[in-house]
């Protein structure tokens, strides 16, 4: 029988089979590659995780889609490859990716990673430092299903930016980054109800297209590829609610950990949230992250806490005769 040591077709970089662990963080799926043989053989070099991600893209981009896209993956799934860190102060490093490309950081996947490593017995309850393409993230597994992370320092590069969409509707919002780039708006005019997800998706897409048509980007030309519609919470126990459109066109089932990081940093900067005060952010489905900020040497450090659950320990198969061996075409 073939095993993961075989590379069935070296031209596309796909193994015959691959061991993974799946989880979801308040509904948002994560798939962690744990196959020791493939990880040992992939050899991405010795540089930073950003440099090794470039090598991964060059050599294994077909594998990225094969892991997270239909028919093996699912909409909104984020994949993670865990590697040794090039940073002496870090315990490990992570490459994040989805159906359409690569992510510098992913909050829900980081929570899922911590719970997965705990589930596998690879860490004990406590804190570890994670090298990501966005920077160093401090992660804590609290035991069981609970984990948190202290993210890279967010930056807001535009406040109250007015955008007119193709349908003539105007919206104002902020452009911020916390490892990913966001347009956050509260005056979108929509009701943040789960039954309105198709309408909210269309509204968020119209905002994203308006940003693209005006050439509005991050300060180094990055796409503003996450649109965050903010509103009032459904539960009086919580402080806010968000609908988040992700780069692949799927909505975030969780409140989005990186978006929540950017939000609480902006609230703090605007005097609307005190340091160390917990902000409870709902997702469009009602799941909650607890977030706060602290200041360290003049820098704002956001923290986000949530829960993840293991859903499967699996072997993915990549058969040469499979017409969708590398995943279905991206249709959005």
Residue pairs with C-beta under 8 A, 6 or more apart in sequence:
2 8
2 16
2 17
3 16
3 17
3 37
4 15
4 16
4 17
4 18
4 19
4 35
4 37
4 38
5 37
5 41
6 15
6 16
7 13
7 14
7 15
7 16
8 14
8 15
8 16
8 318
8 319
8 320
9 320
12 62
12 63
12 325
12 326
13 59
13 60
13 61
13 62
13 63
14 62
14 63
14 66
14 318
14 325
14 326
15 35
15 38
15 63
15 318
16 317
16 318
16 319
17 315
17 316
17 317
17 318
18 33
18 35
18 38
18 63
18 67
18 315
18 316
18 318
19 33
19 34
19 35
19 36
19 38
19 313
19 314
19 315
19 316
20 31
20 32
20 33
20 34
20 35
20 67
20 313
20 314
20 315
20 316
21 31
21 32
21 34
21 116
21 119
21 120
21 310
21 312
21 313
21 314
22 29
22 30
22 31
22 32
22 310
22 311
22 312
22 313
22 314
23 29
23 30
23 32
23 112
23 115
23 116
23 308
23 309
23 310
23 311
24 30
24 112
24 253
24 308
24 309
24 311
25 108
25 109
25 111
25 112
25 254
25 257
25 306
25 307
25 308
26 108
26 253
26 254
26 255
26 283
26 285
26 287
26 288
26 289
26 306
26 307
26 308
27 253
27 254
27 283
27 285
27 287
28 76
28 78
28 108
28 252
28 253
28 254
29 74
29 76
29 77
29 78
29 253
29 311
30 77
30 78
30 79
30 80
30 108
30 109
30 112
30 113
30 116
30 308
31 67
31 68
31 73
31 77
31 78
31 79
31 80
32 79
32 80
32 82
32 112
32 113
32 116
33 39
33 67
33 79
33 80
33 81
33 82
34 82
34 116
34 120
39 81
39 82
39 83
42 56
42 59
42 60
44 52
44 53
44 55
44 56
44 59
44 83
45 51
45 52
45 55
46 86
47 86
48 86
48 87
48 131
49 83
49 85
49 86
49 93
49 94
49 95
49 131
49 132
49 133
50 133
52 83
52 86
52 93
52 95
53 95
53 102
53 133
56 64
56 81
56 95
57 64
57 102
62 326
63 326
64 79
64 97
64 102
65 99
65 326
65 327
65 330
66 72
66 316
66 318
66 325
66 326
66 327
67 73
67 79
67 97
67 316
68 74
68 77
68 78
68 79
68 97
68 98
68 99
68 327
69 99
69 327
69 328
69 330
70 324
70 327
70 328
71 324
71 327
71 328
72 316
72 327
73 79
73 99
73 327
75 99
75 248
75 250
76 98
76 246
76 248
76 250
76 251
76 252
76 253
77 98
77 99
78 96
78 97
78 98
78 103
78 106
78 108
78 109
79 96
79 97
79 98
80 94
80 95
80 96
80 97
80 106
80 109
80 112
80 113
81 94
81 95
81 97
82 92
82 93
82 94
82 113
82 117
83 92
83 93
83 94
83 95
84 92
84 93
85 91
85 92
85 93
85 129
85 130
85 131
86 93
86 131
87 93
87 129
87 131
87 136
89 129
89 136
90 129
90 130
90 131
90 136
91 128
91 129
91 130
92 128
92 130
92 131
93 130
93 131
93 132
94 109
94 110
94 113
94 130
94 131
94 132
95 102
95 133
96 102
96 103
96 104
96 105
96 106
96 109
96 132
96 133
97 103
98 246
98 247
98 248
99 248
99 327
99 330
100 247
100 248
100 330
101 247
102 133
103 109
103 133
103 179
103 180
104 132
104 133
104 134
104 179
104 180
105 132
105 133
105 134
105 135
105 137
105 151
105 152
105 178
105 179
105 180
105 258
106 179
106 180
106 257
106 258
107 149
107 151
107 179
107 254
107 256
107 257
107 258
107 259
107 260
107 261
107 289
107 304
107 306
108 252
108 254
108 256
108 257
108 306
108 308
110 130
110 132
110 137
110 139
110 147
110 149
110 257
111 147
111 148
111 149
111 257
111 304
111 306
111 307
111 308
112 308
113 130
113 139
114 123
114 139
114 140
114 141
114 147
114 149
114 308
115 141
115 145
115 146
115 147
115 307
115 308
115 309
115 310
116 308
116 310
117 123
117 141
118 124
118 125
118 141
118 143
118 144
118 147
119 310
123 141
124 141
125 141
125 142
125 143
126 140
126 141
127 138
127 139
127 140
128 138
128 139
128 140
128 141
129 136
129 137
129 138
129 139
130 136
130 137
130 138
130 139
130 149
132 152
132 179
134 152
134 179
134 180
135 152
135 179
136 152
137 149
137 150
137 151
137 152
137 179
138 149
138 150
139 147
139 148
139 149
139 150
140 147
140 148
140 149
141 147
142 148
142 305
145 307
145 308
145 309
146 305
146 306
146 307
147 305
147 306
147 307
147 308
148 303
148 304
148 305
148 306
149 257
149 303
149 304
150 301
150 302
150 303
151 178
151 179
151 257
151 258
151 261
151 301
151 302
151 303
151 304
152 178
152 179
153 178
153 265
153 299
153 300
153 301
153 302
154 176
154 177
154 178
154 261
154 262
154 265
154 266
154 300
154 302
155 176
155 177
155 178
156 174
156 175
156 176
156 262
156 265
156 266
156 269
157 175
157 176
157 177
157 218
157 219
158 174
158 175
158 216
159 174
160 172
160 173
160 174
161 172
161 173
161 174
161 175
161 183
161 216
162 170
162 171
162 172
163 170
163 171
163 172
163 173
163 183
163 207
163 210
163 211
163 214
163 216
164 170
164 210
165 171
165 206
165 207
165 209
165 210
166 206
166 209
166 210
166 213
167 206
169 189
169 206
171 185
171 187
171 188
171 189
171 207
172 185
172 187
173 183
173 184
173 185
173 186
173 187
173 207
174 182
174 183
174 184
174 185
174 266
175 181
175 182
175 183
175 216
175 218
175 224
176 182
176 184
176 262
176 263
176 265
176 266
177 218
177 222
177 262
178 258
178 259
178 261
178 262
178 265
178 302
179 258
179 261
180 225
180 226
180 258
180 259
181 217
181 218
181 222
181 223
181 224
181 225
181 226
182 224
182 226
182 227
182 228
182 258
182 259
182 262
183 207
183 208
183 211
183 224
183 226
183 227
183 228
184 228
184 230
184 259
184 262
184 263
184 266
185 207
185 227
185 228
185 229
185 230
186 230
186 231
188 203
188 207
188 229
190 196
190 199
190 200
190 203
190 229
190 231
190 243
191 231
192 200
192 229
192 231
192 232
192 241
192 242
192 243
192 284
193 284
194 284
194 285
194 286
197 243
197 251
197 284
200 229
200 243
200 245
200 251
200 284
201 245
201 249
201 251
203 229
204 227
204 229
204 243
204 245
204 251
205 227
205 245
205 249
207 227
208 224
208 225
208 227
208 245
211 217
211 224
212 223
216 224
217 223
217 224
218 224
223 247
225 246
225 247
226 244
226 245
226 246
226 247
226 256
226 258
226 259
227 244
227 245
228 242
228 243
228 244
228 245
228 256
228 259
228 263
229 242
229 243
229 244
230 240
230 241
230 242
230 263
231 240
231 241
231 242
231 243
232 240
232 241
233 239
233 240
233 241
233 280
233 282
234 241
234 282
234 286
235 282
235 286
237 280
238 280
238 281
238 282
238 288
239 279
239 280
239 281
240 263
240 279
240 280
240 281
240 282
241 281
241 282
241 283
241 284
242 255
242 256
242 259
242 260
242 263
242 281
242 282
242 283
242 284
243 251
243 284
244 251
244 252
244 255
244 256
244 259
244 283
244 284
245 251
245 252
246 252
248 330
248 332
249 332
251 284
252 259
252 283
252 284
253 283
253 284
253 285
253 287
254 283
254 287
254 289
254 306
255 281
255 282
255 283
255 287
255 288
255 289
255 306
256 283
257 289
257 304
257 306
260 279
260 281
260 289
260 291
260 302
260 304
261 291
261 302
261 304
262 302
263 279
263 281
263 291
264 273
264 279
264 291
264 292
264 293
264 302
265 293
265 300
265 302
267 273
267 279
268 274
268 275
268 293
268 300
269 300
273 279
273 292
273 293
275 292
275 293
275 294
275 295
276 292
276 293
276 294
277 292
278 290
278 291
278 292
279 290
279 291
279 292
280 288
280 289
280 290
280 291
281 288
281 289
281 290
281 291
282 288
283 289
287 306
288 306
289 304
289 305
289 306
290 304
290 305
290 306
291 302
291 303
291 304
291 305
292 302
292 303
293 300
293 301
293 302
293 303
294 300
294 301
294 303
295 301
318 325
318 326
319 325
